[in-house]
Amino acid sequence: MSLSDSLKKLKFDTRLTEWYMKNNMMTQDELKQALDALPDVAANIDISSETDSDVQPEETH
């Protein structure tokens, strides 16, 4: 993958979208179109029976 392709993918990285919009490198409409194009993966969620009280904290050294 070229550097140019990598940078294009980062344009819609959630950590960078605000910066791109602030610097007039992306519009709100571009962001909305990109988000609308994402597939709905809500059906892939795995609801575990494990609760927070069942999880043992990791030991720190």
C-alpha positions, 0 to 999 in steps of 0.5 A: 500500500502506498503512502498516499493510500494510507493517508487517505484511509487515515482521513476518516480515522476518528482521532483525526476527523476533527483536525481535518475539518478544522483545517478545511481538509474535510467537510461535514458532508464527506464525513457523513457520507463515509460513516453512512457507507460503513456496514451495519455490524450490530448483529455481530455483537457477542453478549457474554454472561460474564459480569464485572464482578466475575472478572478477577483483576490482573496482578501487577508486579 
